Amino acid sequence: MKILVTGTEGYLGALLAPLLIERGHEVTGVDTGYYRSGYLYNTKGNQPKTLIKDIRHLTLEDLKGHDAVVHMAELSNDPTGELAPHITYEVNHKGSVRLAQLAKEAGVRRFIYMSSCSVYGVADGDTPVTEETPSNPQTAYAICKTLCERDIMPLADSKFSPVFFRNSTAFGASPRQRFDIVVNNLCGLAWTTKEIKMISDGSPWRPLVHGLDIGKAICCALDAPVDAIHGQILNIGSNDQNYRVREVAEIVAENFPGCTTTFGVQGADNRSYRVSFDKLAKHLPDFKCDWDVPKGAKQFHDLFEQIDFTKEDFLSRGFTRLKQLEYLIRTEQIDQDFFWKTNL
């Protein structure tokens, strides 16, 4: 297929694009380039031709001739969403819906939208939530995911087939690394400080999935018959990878010799949810996760050892979405609407 992937210079996009190329697809990337400084290591995988564009500037001509769009390029995570909620809505909601409309007008057959299990927000941890569970988003980032699902779904017809991936919280090494998500952050702390000191009791539930497994699920969706996934919302992950945050900290510590863990009291963040992935198994029966948290923690340990990873690396703004965007704003490289300034 000819596939347009937005966010190819991001954390997940840097893993996905080489995987698609390896499988014989022709990939065009799109990325505005906010996070270019967050480069942790080189990779041997082939890189796609990339359009350096904000998704809000994509045109019908950019979309024409593609068989599929995989849309990953949004302002990522909750702290970033709260930095400028109005821009989060402009990019993540309006920008994504406009992209889907353009894709349909351009004759693109398949559209894979990266949603998030964060739409569940606060749920009863004793009962796993399903795709039919009412959403309960707690942040601008998660609210925008629900709005995109709501507004892109009606575009589905016999010629345009969207599918919505509610991804578990991602983890794992990537050339465009992030250390502002739970497993990655704990591994960085374990390596650089030999201590995981949590201010909460670690009781909330989180579903977790390796970035390469998200890429694998996307490949399975592209291979699947259109009718098998047309208009579906699918939780992406595995039933055996619902963890309490405390468990994650303990698993990470076990994979970093000499690392200690301490816990506090129940935190102010009340988000907690266990997730069922039974529907995913029905619609994409060939998909199985290859990674779990112990394997991911070992991957980080081995990588940190190989590249001589330092505390300065860990704290670098390039690996934390909020820090990097605050830097670009402070240095006036992007304007109040998060567009690059042209007078520098």
NORCOR-V45376 format. One record per residue. N is the residue number from 1. RES is the residue in three letters. PHI is phi in whole degrees, 0 to 359 (none if undefined). Layout:
n = [N;N]
res = [RES;RES]
phi = [PHI;PHI]
This chain:
n = [1;2;3;4;5;6;7;8;9;10;11;12;13;14;15;16;17;18;19;20;21;22;23;24;25;26;27;28;29;30;31;32;33;34;35;36;37;38;39;40;41;42;43;44;45;46;47;48;49;50;51;52;53;54;55;56;57;58;59;60;61;62;63;64;65;66;67;68;69;70;71;72;73;74;75;76;77;78;79;80;81;82;83;84;85;86;87;88;89;90;91;92;93;94;95;96;97;98;99;100;101;102;103;104;105;106;107;108;109;110;111;112;113;114;115;116;117;118;119;120;121;122;123;124;125;126;127;128;129;130;131;132;133;134;135;136;137;138;139;140;141;142;143;144;145;146;147;148;149;150;151;152;153;154;155;156;157;158;159;160;161;162;163;164;165;166;167;168;169;170;171;172;173;174;175;176;177;178;179;180;181;182;183;184;185;186;187;188;189;190;191;192;193;194;195;196;197;198;199;200;201;202;203;204;205;206;207;208;209;210;211;212;213;214;215;216;217;218;219;220;221;222;223;224;225;226;227;228;229;230;231;232;233;234;235;236;237;238;239;240;241;242;243;244;245;246;247;248;249;250;251;252;253;254;255;256;257;258;259;260;261;262;263;264;265;266;267;268;269;270;271;272;273;274;275;276;277;278;279;280;281;282;283;284;285;286;287;288;289;290;291;292;293;294;295;296;297;298;299;300;301;302;303;304;305;306;307;308;309;310;311;312;313;314;315;316;317;318;319;320;321;322;323;324;325;326;327;328;329;330;331;332;333;334;335;336;337;338;339;340;341;342;343;344]
res = [MET;LYS;ILE;LEU;VAL;THR;GLY;THR;GLU;GLY;TYR;LEU;GLY;ALA;LEU;LEU;ALA;PRO;LEU;LEU;ILE;GLU;ARG;GLY;HIS;GLU;VAL;THR;GLY;VAL;ASP;THR;GLY;TYR;TYR;ARG;SER;GLY;TYR;LEU;TYR;ASN;THR;LYS;GLY;ASN;GLN;PRO;LYS;THR;LEU;ILE;LYS;ASP;ILE;ARG;HIS;LEU;THR;LEU;GLU;ASP;LEU;LYS;GLY;HIS;ASP;ALA;VAL;VAL;HIS;MET;ALA;GLU;LEU;SER;ASN;ASP;PRO;THR;GLY;GLU;LEU;ALA;PRO;HIS;ILE;THR;TYR;GLU;VAL;ASN;HIS;LYS;GLY;SER;VAL;ARG;LEU;ALA;GLN;LEU;ALA;LYS;GLU;ALA;GLY;VAL;ARG;ARG;PHE;ILE;TYR;MET;SER;SER;CYS;SER;VAL;TYR;GLY;VAL;ALA;ASP;GLY;ASP;THR;PRO;VAL;THR;GLU;GLU;THR;PRO;SER;ASN;PRO;GLN;THR;ALA;TYR;ALA;ILE;CYS;LYS;THR;LEU;CYS;GLU;ARG;ASP;ILE;MET;PRO;LEU;ALA;ASP;SER;LYS;PHE;SER;PRO;VAL;PHE;PHE;ARG;ASN;SER;THR;ALA;PHE;GLY;ALA;SER;PRO;ARG;GLN;ARG;PHE;ASP;ILE;VAL;VAL;ASN;ASN;LEU;CYS;GLY;LEU;ALA;TRP;THR;THR;LYS;GLU;ILE;LYS;MET;ILE;SER;ASP;GLY;SER;PRO;TRP;ARG;PRO;LEU;VAL;HIS;GLY;LEU;ASP;ILE;GLY;LYS;ALA;ILE;CYS;CYS;ALA;LEU;ASP;ALA;PRO;VAL;ASP;ALA;ILE;HIS;GLY;GLN;ILE;LEU;ASN;ILE;GLY;SER;ASN;ASP;GLN;ASN;TYR;ARG;VAL;ARG;GLU;VAL;ALA;GLU;ILE;VAL;ALA;GLU;ASN;PHE;PRO;GLY;CYS;THR;THR;THR;PHE;GLY;VAL;GLN;GLY;ALA;ASP;ASN;ARG;SER;TYR;ARG;VAL;SER;PHE;ASP;LYS;LEU;ALA;LYS;HIS;LEU;PRO;ASP;PHE;LYS;CYS;ASP;TRP;ASP;VAL;PRO;LYS;GLY;ALA;LYS;GLN;PHE;HIS;ASP;LEU;PHE;GLU;GLN;ILE;ASP;PHE;THR;LYS;GLU;ASP;PHE;LEU;SER;ARG;GLY;PHE;THR;ARG;LEU;LYS;GLN;LEU;GLU;TYR;LEU;ILE;ARG;THR;GLU;GLN;ILE;ASP;GLN;ASP;PHE;PHE;TRP;LYS;THR;ASN;LEU]
phi = [none;265;237;263;244;273;84;289;260;265;302;276;298;293;275;288;303;298;296;293;297;300;274;97;280;264;246;248;264;225;199;276;92;299;247;297;286;272;250;268;203;277;233;274;293;292;255;279;298;236;277;273;214;290;300;289;255;295;244;301;296;296;270;300;90;264;271;208;238;249;259;242;273;221;290;268;74;294;300;295;299;280;299;211;305;295;285;302;292;295;277;288;267;297;296;289;294;299;298;298;297;297;300;297;297;280;87;289;278;244;222;255;256;275;268;203;293;295;296;282;61;243;217;290;296;281;238;300;280;238;298;270;294;304;288;213;294;249;224;301;302;290;300;297;299;294;294;293;302;298;268;273;308;295;286;297;205;293;247;226;237;274;222;241;263;273;288;295;297;282;211;112;284;211;305;261;290;235;243;253;234;302;296;298;295;294;294;297;296;298;284;271;237;61;211;251;246;267;277;256;275;72;279;299;270;219;274;233;209;289;303;291;286;298;300;297;296;297;299;296;292;290;279;288;302;306;298;288;229;306;68;270;256;230;289;248;161;214;301;272;241;267;234;284;302;299;299;299;300;291;296;299;301;296;266;234;309;89;277;252;231;224;229;255;260;303;276;283;283;265;291;199;200;261;232;266;244;296;295;302;297;285;270;233;296;278;272;217;292;265;239;224;296;302;292;293;296;295;302;294;303;294;293;302;295;292;264;57;295;241;297;298;299;300;272;301;299;297;258;231;304;296;301;293;291;299;296;295;289;298;270;55;273;238;269;294;259;68;266;296;280;258;257;265]
